[in-house]
Amino acid sequence: QVQLVESGGGLVQPGESLRLSCIASGFPFKIYHMSWYRQAPGKERELVATVSPTGDTQNVTDSAKGRFTISRDNVRDTLYLQMNSLKPEDTAVYYCNRGRPGGPFNSWGQGTQVTVSS
């Protein structure tokens, strides 16, 4: 079955960086667009970034453009999110899952908490 294990979150100060990782298993990782999503307290889950199956095309939500970079390793079935110049409004639980087309699998990982605070 689909398994997604996110890691790399933490508590950082504004302007600092974090690199999130997501190890995927139970499905053919390399054929799918993959995405990072986030959910802040009291808000709906939102799409943050998507990478194509080969990794050569990335899309990042406007609020994170120029600061976040999504990438993947199809040998290790691992998805990454490099987050630089973090802001308090980036505080959320971050999840990885399949992107569009197809959209996320019904199964979600536990997510990784990112807290940006001075």
RAZISUL-V920407 format. One record per backbone hydrogen bond with DSSP energy under -0.5 kcal/mol. NH is the residue of the N-H (numbers start at 1). CO is the residue of the C=O. If there is no record, write none. Layout:
NH,CO
NH,CO
This chain:
3,25
5,23
6,4
7,21
10,113
12,10
12,115
15,86
16,13
18,83
20,81
21,7
22,79
23,5
24,22
24,77
25,3
29,27
31,28
32,29
34,51
35,97
36,49
37,95
38,46
39,93
43,40
46,38
48,36
49,36
50,59
51,34
52,57
55,52
59,50
61,48
64,61
65,61
65,62
67,64
68,64
69,82
71,80
73,78
77,73
78,73
79,22
80,71
81,20
82,69
83,18
83,81
84,67
84,82
85,15
86,16
90,87
91,88
92,114
93,39
94,92
94,112
95,37
97,35
99,33
103,99
112,94
114,92
115,10
117,12
117,115
